[in-house]
């Protein structure tokens, strides 16, 4: 069955280089070996997260047009030659395929049956591997923007812990972007914008993300508009 992504923010947020660099600094030491990125979009995360410890990167993308764009970027040399793409959902992965890292970056909130999705993903996780989720935080921040791009929910530490797949343990769960939290709160309460403008994204990326990067660790990653969870499958 074909799938068309309902959001249009991928191109606009591709310019948020400070944010993507910050996310990479947090996630990179959890990523290595054979990587599966679920919901890879147009491959924008690869340039930031594909580092030397990675032997193979599989982009799994249900939107056929997006998957084709990743293929074109690989063929053009814009993405590393270790990359490949599969058009479809987690069900398209060969039952015997195993990965050292499985990524859901701004994806799980789009999936109605999120618990079942992580159980299916965990079956493809190698012993000692990491299952990583980065998602929007706090249901009280749910806004028209979330609805417009097909989000079912936002998350917190408690809701993510409840999704722990069998055999995995939640090793890391932290909040990112404390400064962006207050901007999102203002939007949810006062502005209710359905979609941020390019200028708003630029202001957030250039001004707020550096502030968050300076203060998130100082406050123990207890506040933010984004939550990161890392599950580990024991050997």
C-alpha positions in Angstrom: 0.0 0.0 0.0 1.4 3.4 -0.9 1.7 6.2 1.6 1.9 10.0 1.3 3.3 12.0 4.2 0.8 14.7 5.2 3.3 17.2 6.6 5.3 19.7 4.6 7.8 20.8 7.2 10.8 18.7 6.2 12.2 21.1 3.7 11.6 24.1 6.0 13.3 22.5 9.0 16.2 21.3 6.9 17.7 24.8 7.5 17.7 24.3 11.3 21.4 23.4 11.2 22.1 24.4 14.9 19.4 22.1 16.1 20.5 19.2 13.9 24.1 19.6 15.1 23.0 19.7 18.7 20.9 16.6 18.3 23.8 14.8 16.7 26.1 15.7 19.6 23.6 14.0 21.9 22.8 10.9 19.9 26.1 10.2 18.1 27.7 8.1 20.9 24.7 5.8 20.9 24.9 5.2 17.1 27.1 2.7 15.4 27.4 -0.5 13.3 24.4 -1.3 11.2 21.9 1.5 11.4 18.2 1.4 10.5 16.5 4.8 10.4 12.7 4.4 10.4 10.8 7.2 8.7 13.9 8.7 7.1 12.1 11.4 5.2 14.3 12.8 2.5 17.5 11.7 4.3 18.3 15.0 6.1 19.5 13.3 9.3 22.2 11.2 7.6 24.7 14.1 7.1 24.6 14.8 10.8 24.5 11.3 12.2 26.5 9.1 9.8 30.0 8.9 11.5 33.0 6.6 11.3 31.6 3.8 13.6 28.7 3.2 11.1 29.2 0.4 8.6 25.8 0.4 6.9 22.9 2.9 7.0 19.4 1.7 5.9 16.8 4.4 5.4 13.2 3.0 5.8 10.7 5.5 4.3 7.0 4.8 3.7 6.4 7.7 1.4 7.5 6.5 -2.1 8.4 10.0 -3.3 10.7 10.6 -0.3 12.3 7.2 -0.7 13.0 8.0 -4.3 14.6 11.2 -3.3 17.0 9.4 -1.0 17.9 7.0 -3.8 18.6 9.9 -6.0 20.8 11.5 -3.4 22.8 8.3 -2.9 23.3 8.0 -6.6 24.4 11.6 -6.9 27.0 11.1 -4.1 25.2 13.5 -1.8 24.9 10.7 0.8 27.5 8.1 1.8 27.9 5.0 -0.4 27.1 2.9 2.7 23.5 4.1 2.6 20.6 2.2 1.0 16.8 2.9 1.1 13.8 0.6 1.5 10.4 2.0 0.6 7.9 0.9 3.2 7.3 0.4 6.9 8.9 -1.8 9.5 7.0 -4.8 8.1 9.1 -4.5 4.9 12.3 -5.4 6.8 13.4 -9.0 6.3 12.6 -11.1 9.4 16.2 -12.1 9.7 17.7 -8.6 9.4 19.4 -7.3 12.5 20.7 -3.8 13.3 23.0 -2.4 16.0 21.1 0.9 16.1 17.4 1.6 15.2 16.4 5.3 15.0 13.0 7.0 15.2 13.7 10.7 14.8 10.5 12.8 14.9 8.6 9.7 13.7 7.0 7.7 16.5 4.5 10.5 17.2 3.1 9.9 13.6 2.4 6.2 14.3 -1.0 5.3 15.8 0.1 2.0 17.3 3.4 3.2 18.8 3.9 0.4 21.4 3.4 -2.3 18.8 5.8 -0.5 16.5 8.6 -0.5 19.0 8.0 -4.2 19.7 8.3 -5.0 16.0 11.5 -2.8 15.8 13.1 -4.5 18.8 12.9 -7.9 17.0 15.4 -6.5 14.6 17.8 -5.2 17.3 21.1 -7.0 17.7 22.2 -8.0 21.2 23.9 -5.0 22.8 22.2 -2.7 20.3 20.3 0.6 20.9 16.8 1.6 20.0 16.6 5.4 19.9 13.5 7.7 19.9 13.5 11.5 19.6 10.0 13.0 19.8 8.1 16.1 20.7 7.6 16.4 24.5 4.6 17.2 26.7 1.0 16.6 25.7 0.0 20.0 27.1 2.2 21.5 24.3 0.1 19.8 21.6 -0.8 22.5 19.1 -2.5 23.0 15.7 1.0 22.4 14.2 1.0 18.9 15.7 -2.4 18.2 14.1 -1.4 19.7 10.8 1.6 17.4 10.3 -0.1 14.2 11.5 1.0 13.8 15.1 -1.1 11.5 17.3 0.6 12.6 20.6 3.5 14.1 22.4 5.6 12.2 25.0 7.3 12.5 28.4 9.5 10.2 30.4 6.6 8.3 31.9 4.9 7.6 28.6 8.1 6.5 26.9 9.0 4.2 29.8 5.6 2.5 29.3 6.6 1.7 25.7 9.7 -0.3 26.7 9.8 -3.4 24.5 10.3 -6.9 26.0 14.0 -7.6 26.6 15.0 -4.0 26.5 15.9 -1.6 29.2 15.5 2.2 29.1 19.0 3.4 29.7 18.6 7.1 28.9 15.7 9.5 28.8 16.3 13.2 28.7 14.7 16.5 27.6 16.3 18.9 25.1 15.7 22.5 24.2 14.7 24.3 27.4 14.5 27.6 25.6 12.4 26.2 22.9 10.0 24.9 25.5 8.9 28.4 26.4 8.5 29.4 22.8 6.3 26.3 22.2 4.3 27.0 25.4 3.6 30.5 24.2 2.5 29.2 20.8 0.2 26.6 22.4 -1.4 29.1 24.7 -1.3 32.4 22.9 -0.6 32.1 19.2 -1.8 28.6 18.2 0.0 28.9 14.9 -0.7 25.9 12.6 2.6 26.1 11.0 5.8 28.1 11.9 7.2 30.5 9.3 10.7 30.3 7.9 11.5 33.3 10.0 10.3 31.7 13.2 12.3 28.6 12.5 15.4 30.7 11.8 15.0 32.7 15.0 14.5 29.5 17.1 17.5 27.8 15.4 19.9 30.8 15.6 18.9 32.2 19.0 17.1 29.7 21.1 18.9 26.5 20.3 22.4 27.9 21.3 20.8 29.0 24.6 19.3 25.5 25.1 22.6 23.9 24.3 24.3 26.0 27.0 21.7 25.3 29.7 20.1 21.9 29.1 22.9 20.0 30.8 23.1 22.6 33.6 19.5 21.9 34.5 19.9 18.2 34.2 17.9 17.8 31.0 14.7 18.1 33.1 13.0 20.7 30.8 12.6 20.9 27.1 10.2 20.6 24.1 11.9 17.4 22.8 12.4 14.1 24.6 15.1 11.5 23.8 14.9 7.9 24.9 17.5 5.2 24.4 16.6 1.5 25.1 19.4 -1.1 25.2 19.0 -4.7 24.4 21.2 -6.7 26.7 23.7 -9.3 25.4 
